[in-house]
Amino acid sequence: MTVNVRPGSLRILHQISHLSSRPPIRSISQAPFACDHHKTYRSHVPLQVATLPRLHPSLPLKSTLCFQPCRPASTTSGTGWYESLADSTPVHLTEQLLISVHQTTGLPWWASIVCTTVALRTVVTLPLGAYQAVIIAKVEALQVEIAELAKRLRYEISVRAKEKGWTEKHCRYQFKKNLKRIVSELYVRDNCHPFKASLLVWVQLPMWVCLSLALRNLSLGVSDAATALQTELAVGGTLWFFDLTLPDCTWIMPVSLGLINLLITEVFALRRIEASKFQKYVTNFIRGISLLMIPIAATVPSSMALYWLSSSCVGLGHNLLLRSPRFRRLCRIPPTRSDSDTPYRDIASSFVSKYIK
């Protein structure tokens, strides 16, 4: 089979013949207010306690409290990492986002949570998912060129080893060092370093944590400002989860969450043509996490379980959308070996042949 090497690779082959010994390029990758409860204030100056102004009886309580940040009142001088994270600024900003969406749209709380999830996943994570697909496609397209360059590099090293009397260990060292440099230069040339494909995870995971903790704070009413919101969430559900502050005792949402996450994992697993041993380990690990999320979702407020379920459903829809040939052409995603004109039919047939027949 004839392999066309791009002009940029001729310079790399010229460098291979000289076996440059230079090393490969390395990529460079509120203060809490503390109070001592064991000491007393011993001043003779009398303490004055400021009283809050009384609200006018005609003012509704909801409009007064909804715009206040829901910061939990600290009862101890030292808090753990979970309490600190739940009381962090990003979480409180997320609380304000949820409250603003609820007040602006006028929807019940369950619908506000679903709409916020769909909007954030579509505006933030869908473009990052398309960018991830572009990077993966470029890296996959480079594998043929890398294999050809590695074959020529191995030949050049064998010739130089005979001339200079290199040992087998030194030959392997030279091969790995120069191949790493070649691959790095190819990644720079095509602007497709594999680390860029992980950008989706580094954005989606913090967003998931902030939304989960924000709903937890609002559902549990961890501060005086969240009391009215907790009352609204207690009657803001629907169907069998009418009270969003209590766990789903029917286990419908937790089990559905686990099944959707398993389905997402299987869609990824069925797409791979030849999965490596490491990829199989990662797939099994994600399957275990999906099953572990079922009992966890059964112990948290229904608002959190509803958000997790909505997020997983939107993620499944985005994964299927990224398989569409028309959508991939719209996003200018390079073609790969696993592309198909009938991706959904292929997924269904692979699933049936693997798990049913």
Salt bridges, closest charged atoms under 4 A:
ASP36 OD2 - LYS39 NZ 3.92
ASP87 OD1 - HIS92 NE2 2.62
GLU95 OE2 - HIS92 ND1 3.49
GLU140 OE2 - ARG337 NE 3.48
GLU145 OE1 - ARG6 NE 3.79
GLU145 OE1 - ARG189 NH2 3.09
GLU148 OE2 - ARG152 NE 3.41
GLU163 OE1 - ARG160 NE 3.54
GLU185 OE1 - ARG11 NH1 3.91
GLU185 OE2 - ARG22 NH2 3.36
GLU185 OE2 - ARG181 NH1 3.84
ASP190 OD2 - ARG6 NH2 3.49
ASP190 OD1 - ARG189 NE 3.07
GLU232 OE1 - HIS102 NE2 3.53
GLU266 OE2 - ARG287 NE 2.73
ASP339 OD1 - ARG271 NH2 3.99
ASP339 OD1 - ARG328 NE 3.64
